[in-house]
Amino acid sequence: MFKLLFKNMKAKNWISVVAIFLLTLGEVFFMMQIVTYIGLLTGAVQASRENGVAEIWWYGLYMIICAIMMAAIEVIIRFVASATASSCVTGIRQKMYVRVNEFAISDFAAFSTESLITRTTNDMQNVHIAWITFLKTAFLAPVVMIWSVVLLMQYANTSLTIVTAIWLVILVASVVVLLMMLTPKYKIVQKLTDALNVASRENLTGVRVVRAFNAESYQESKFEKVNIAFTKVQIFAGRVLSIFTPLVMMVMMGLSLSILWSSAYVLNGMDMEAASQTFSATNSFVMLASQIIMAFVLIVTLIVIWPRASVSAKRIHEVITHEVSVLDPENPVAFTESGTIEFKNVGFAYPGSDNEAVSDISFKVNQGETIAFIGSTGSGKTTIINMIPRMADCTRGEVLVDGVNVKDVLQKDLRDRIGYAPQRGFLFQGNIKENIAFKDSDMSLEDVRWAAKIADADDFVMSKRNEYDSPVAQGGSNFSGGQKQRLCIARAVAPKPEILIFDDSFSALDYRTDKTVRSRIADQLPDATRVIIAQRVGTIMDADQIVVLDNGKIVGIGKHYDLVRNCPVYQEIALSQLSKEELGL
């Protein structure tokens, strides 16, 4: 916990911590002044001197001034503590977000999406609350306790000291037992929070499938199972914590009564003047002992919060310190060509797997050419193209883009040359123009429309009321599958990259639109190298090279008319979609 926080504190945060400590000393000073004058006030009331009434008024006025000063300092401490904690946690959250953005695809295997969301929100909130509590109590409690003990020495006697010690031991022992019961539960709570997010997100993202299969009750039962488990742990923790406040009150009341009861034996038999002085001292002892108990309660409050926050801090630390598998080189090199891609005996194995997902992949494509990949599901098509923009690094061989190994150039420079349209059309919340101009927010509307026309999206965009300013819901849920794919294609071609990657990006388009879009890309961006993954033979028939994959290996490479005659795997795929006459067989 401290390791995470201290590493992310800036100079101004440390200045704020020092300020809180100095302000705490001032607050405790005025607090102890009130305790001291309560004893003097009691003595003045019981002394029945002629000027006793005047003393009472002056003591009371001084105590009011001290109370006002205490309140003012407390407000300042809370303000500074809140600002300091928020600043520190904001830095940690930003660092975590940046680190997640650096993750390669293989790195996400270590953390689920739902877990990353929980760590960014719920876990971060737990750390925030614990840090604020720490800043407000870490100085106050020890200072109050030490100061109270010092003042207590002038009133102490053996019987009162023993009574105070007994009640403190009872409180400490009880708190230790409570913490032993709570700490393991907090670890379970955070894991169940992840599970709740998984269940909720799965149901929301798959709502169409759930309703199509009338599976609402099945999904509800899955959520209910996790929800009940989460509730049971929370109820247990709540019940344990509910004991804490009554326990503290019992200790405080028991301590006060025990001190007064012990003092009664001392007062018995004394004359009035001695009894008055002794009672005043006893009253001060009760006040100071109560301050010690309250200081201890503040420490315990922090201790109760800390286990859950520590679990959360560990989860956050795991993300921030996770070693990213794809890193920039220390001495990047310059590109020597334009628009070329070459794989040399490339193999790739996912983390934790002994077998390669793809192996012995070799091919080369020159500027302006089109290379296509086809094969059965799981044959390694997406795995191969993910290695071009370094979404993942090959575990064997070399991947070269524009004449250099992709591991020898900066990721930013590499991806600046690439336009990418994903298999699953994804749009960001905003408007249509912002989504197409995603790579360059300063892109003109004219350039945006140029890209949309290539993707055959301009007509349906212009038919909307706000045209290119029309809103886009999160994930593009207010567009059809074909519309989303066309907007994603427009986003890929808008920056006019050297290399265009289409990961089955034409699957939701009809044959006419598919052919139209590909023809426009070839006409408008003739020098762009095109990499296409497709399941439809009609989409890739005109490619300069077609790579046929089966179980992660190349089983055929060449043009369509050669493969349809010489490659059994490609021939089988082609015949499942087109007739022999259409294929020229």
QUIJO-V19628 format. One record per run of one state. SS is the DSSP state (~ for helix, > for strand, _ for the rest). FROM is the first residue (numbers start at 1). TO is the last residue. If there is no record, write none. Layout:
{{SS | FROM | TO} {SS | FROM | TO}}
This chain:
{{_ | 1 | 1} {~ | 2 | 7} {_ | 8 | 10} {~ | 11 | 47} {_ | 48 | 51} {~ | 52 | 102} {_ | 103 | 104} {~ | 105 | 110} {_ | 111 | 112} {~ | 113 | 137} {_ | 138 | 139} {~ | 140 | 152} {_ | 153 | 157} {~ | 158 | 205} {_ | 206 | 206} {~ | 207 | 212} {_ | 213 | 215} {~ | 216 | 267} {_ | 268 | 271} {~ | 272 | 320} {_ | 321 | 340} {> | 341 | 348} {_ | 349 | 357} {> | 358 | 365} {_ | 366 | 369} {> | 370 | 375} {_ | 376 | 380} {~ | 381 | 386} {_ | 387 | 395} {> | 396 | 401} {_ | 402 | 403} {> | 404 | 405} {~ | 406 | 408} {_ | 409 | 410} {~ | 411 | 416} {_ | 417 | 417} {> | 418 | 421} {_ | 422 | 429} {> | 430 | 431} {~ | 432 | 436} {_ | 437 | 444} {~ | 445 | 454} {_ | 455 | 457} {~ | 458 | 462} {_ | 463 | 466} {~ | 467 | 469} {_ | 470 | 470} {> | 471 | 472} {_ | 473 | 473} {~ | 474 | 476} {_ | 477 | 480} {~ | 481 | 494} {_ | 495 | 498} {> | 499 | 503} {_ | 504 | 510} {~ | 511 | 524} {_ | 525 | 528} {> | 529 | 533} {_ | 534 | 536} {~ | 537 | 540} {_ | 541 | 544} {> | 545 | 550} {_ | 551 | 552} {> | 553 | 558} {_ | 559 | 559} {~ | 560 | 566} {_ | 567 | 567} {~ | 568 | 575} {_ | 576 | 579} {~ | 580 | 583} {_ | 584 | 585}}
